[in-house]
């Protein structure tokens, strides 16, 4: 059986996903990251579309792919 796939568009979530500059993060980003981490632990294929912060693309952190 294939893994279910989920893609989240949360442009400001990259710092929270990588644990950088988290003082600038609001509630929507936090909720989307918490949901994504939970789904990734349950074997979902989770991806995020985020703003460019100079990261390599794709960047994989905690099983979550970021574009």
Secondary structure, DSSP 8 states (H G I E B T S, - for coil): ----EEEEE-TT-HHHHTTSSGGG--HHHHHHHHHHHHHHHTT-EEEEE---SS--SSEEETTEEE-
